[in-house]
Amino acid sequence: MKVGLFGGTFNPIHLGHLRSAEEVCAAFTLDRIYFIPSASPPHKRTMDIAPAHHRYNMVERAVAANPAFFASRIELDRTGPSFSIDTIRAFRARGTLTSLAFLIGMDAFREIETWKDYLEIPSLCDLIVTSRPGVPTPSLDQLLPVALRSAFWYDPTQQRYQHESGHTLTLYTLNGLHISASGIRDNLRAGRPTPCQLPPAVADYIAAHALYRIQKASSLEG
């Protein structure tokens, strides 16, 4: 089974997330994508992040209609900071996968040197680094920390980078919707509509639980 891991705060999950995952799922012929809300994101301020159980419940509702999409509680059920390497190791330990891919946005990938045990990540899974349309694709030398560069080489026939472990790194430009979670939160606080941005079940959940209604300082999440 070919599995993709899509982590994030999902604060809240929106149609841009779903559209991007659908595109990656088709382009890389993945059998499943697990949406993994971060319980305690180590690189984000938490003051503007909805409680983890609410974010998980929204993800569960958002993915329910797609048989290839699943919500995962793996980071909610684990104590301590939500480190990606721990999640990747846990999925690898299941032993039922033919391949494992980790989906990551370009902005987050630029900061991979700050992640826990980041040198190990490419040896455990493929990396699919996504960017939005119109954003120039930098060279790998510009993206990778020095400690990782020597472990990769470019395969022009496959148009992707190969890691010494046999796993791959692909820079993939999305055609998906450009929607900002921070913009959605701003609109919700101001009482403005969010048309064509949220799955109806997520919009209903936010309204039912009065999420994102109290103005607080902006976070780094987008």
C-alpha positions in Angstrom: 0.0 0.0 0.0 1.3 3.4 -1.0 0.6 5.9 1.8 1.0 9.6 2.1 1.3 11.5 5.4 -0.1 15.1 5.4 0.6 16.8 8.7 -0.2 20.3 9.9 -2.1 22.3 12.5 -5.3 22.3 10.2 -6.4 25.4 12.0 -8.9 25.0 10.4 -8.7 22.4 7.6 -10.1 24.0 4.4 -10.8 23.2 0.8 -7.3 24.2 -0.2 -5.9 21.4 1.9 -8.3 18.9 0.4 -7.7 20.0 -3.2 -4.0 19.8 -2.8 -4.2 16.3 -1.2 -6.4 15.1 -4.1 -3.9 16.4 -6.6 -0.9 14.8 -4.9 -2.9 11.5 -4.4 -3.6 11.3 -8.1 -0.1 12.5 -9.3 1.8 10.0 -7.1 -0.8 7.2 -7.3 -1.2 7.0 -3.5 -3.6 4.5 -2.1 -4.2 6.5 1.1 -3.4 9.9 2.6 -3.5 10.3 6.4 -4.3 13.8 7.6 -2.5 14.3 10.9 -3.4 17.2 13.1 -0.5 18.3 15.2 -1.4 18.2 18.9 1.5 20.3 20.1 3.3 21.9 17.2 6.9 22.7 18.2 7.4 25.5 15.6 4.2 27.5 16.2 2.9 29.7 18.9 -0.2 28.1 20.4 -2.2 31.1 21.4 -4.2 31.3 18.2 -4.6 27.5 17.6 -7.9 25.8 18.4 -7.7 22.9 20.8 -6.4 19.7 19.2 -9.5 17.7 19.7 -11.5 20.3 17.8 -9.0 20.4 14.9 -9.1 16.6 14.7 -12.9 16.5 14.7 -12.9 19.1 11.8 -10.4 17.0 9.9 -12.5 13.8 10.4 -15.5 15.6 9.0 -13.7 17.1 6.1 -12.2 13.9 4.8 -15.2 11.6 5.4 -16.4 11.8 1.8 -13.2 10.6 0.2 -12.4 6.9 0.6 -8.7 7.5 0.2 -8.5 10.1 3.0 -8.2 9.3 6.7 -7.9 11.3 9.8 -5.2 10.2 12.2 -5.0 10.8 16.0 -1.4 9.6 16.2 0.0 12.9 17.4 -3.0 13.6 19.7 -2.5 10.3 21.4 1.2 10.8 21.9 2.5 13.0 24.7 5.0 15.8 24.3 5.7 18.0 21.2 4.4 16.7 17.9 7.6 15.9 16.0 7.3 14.7 12.4 10.1 12.1 12.8 8.2 10.3 15.6 5.1 10.1 13.4 7.1 8.8 10.4 8.8 6.2 12.6 5.5 5.0 14.0 4.0 4.5 10.5 7.1 2.7 9.3 6.8 0.4 12.3 3.4 -0.8 11.1 5.2 -2.9 8.5 2.2 -3.0 6.0 3.3 -0.3 3.6 5.0 -0.7 0.3 5.9 3.0 0.3 5.6 6.0 2.6 5.6 9.6 1.4 5.7 12.7 3.6 3.9 15.7 2.2 5.4 19.0 3.1 4.9 22.6 1.9 7.9 24.5 0.5 7.9 27.1 3.3 8.1 24.4 6.0 10.7 22.4 4.1 13.0 25.5 4.1 13.1 25.1 7.9 13.8 21.4 7.9 17.2 22.0 9.6 15.3 23.0 12.7 13.4 19.7 12.9 14.1 16.9 15.3 16.4 14.3 13.8 15.9 15.8 10.3 18.8 14.0 8.8 17.0 10.7 9.3 13.7 11.7 7.6 14.8 11.1 4.0 16.0 7.6 4.9 12.6 6.6 6.2 10.2 8.0 3.5 9.9 9.8 0.2 9.4 13.5 0.4 6.9 15.4 -1.7 7.6 19.1 -1.4 4.7 21.2 -2.7 4.6 24.8 -3.8 1.9 27.1 -5.1 1.5 28.1 -8.7 3.7 31.0 -9.7 6.2 30.4 -6.9 9.7 29.9 -8.4 11.2 26.5 -7.7 14.6 26.9 -6.0 17.5 24.6 -6.6 18.1 21.9 -4.0 21.3 23.7 -2.9 19.0 26.6 -1.9 16.6 24.3 -0.1 18.7 21.7 1.7 21.0 22.3 4.6 24.6 21.4 3.9 24.4 18.3 6.0 21.8 16.8 3.7 23.1 17.8 0.2 25.6 15.1 -0.3 23.0 12.4 0.4 21.0 13.4 -2.7 21.5 13.3 -6.5 19.2 14.5 -9.3 17.7 11.9 -11.6 16.8 13.8 -14.8 14.9 10.8 -16.3 12.5 10.8 -13.3 12.7 14.6 -12.6 13.2 14.0 -9.0 16.0 13.7 -6.5 17.3 10.4 -5.2 18.5 9.8 -1.7 21.2 7.4 -0.9 18.7 5.3 1.0 16.7 4.8 -2.2 13.9 7.2 -1.2 13.1 10.2 -3.4 12.5 13.9 -3.1 10.1 15.5 -5.6 9.4 19.3 -5.9 5.8 19.5 -7.0 3.9 22.6 -8.1 0.2 22.4 -7.1 -2.7 23.6 -9.2 -4.8 23.7 -6.1 -6.8 26.5 -4.5 -4.9 29.3 -2.8 -6.7 29.6 0.6 -5.2 30.9 3.8 -6.2 29.4 7.2 -5.2 32.6 8.9 -7.4 34.6 6.4 -10.3 32.2 7.3 -9.8 32.8 11.0 -9.7 36.6 10.4 -13.0 36.4 8.5 -14.7 34.3 11.1 -13.7 36.6 13.9 -15.0 39.6 11.9 -18.3 37.8 11.1 -17.5 37.8 7.4 -18.5 34.8 5.2 -16.0 32.2 4.0 -17.6 31.1 0.7 -15.8 28.3 -1.2 -13.2 28.0 1.5 -14.5 25.5 4.1 -16.2 22.2 3.7 -19.8 22.6 4.9 -19.3 20.1 7.7 -16.3 22.1 8.9 -18.2 25.4 8.7 -21.0 23.9 10.7 -18.7 22.5 13.4 -16.9 25.9 13.8 -20.3 27.6 14.2 -21.6 24.9 16.6 -18.5 25.3 18.9 -18.0 29.0 18.4 -14.4 28.5 17.3 -12.1 31.5 16.2 -14.6 34.0 17.6 -12.3 35.8 20.2 -9.7 38.1 18.8 -6.2 37.2 19.9 -2.7 38.0 18.7 -1.9 36.6 15.3 0.1 33.4 15.1 2.6 32.2 12.5 0.2 29.6 11.1 -1.1 30.2 7.7 
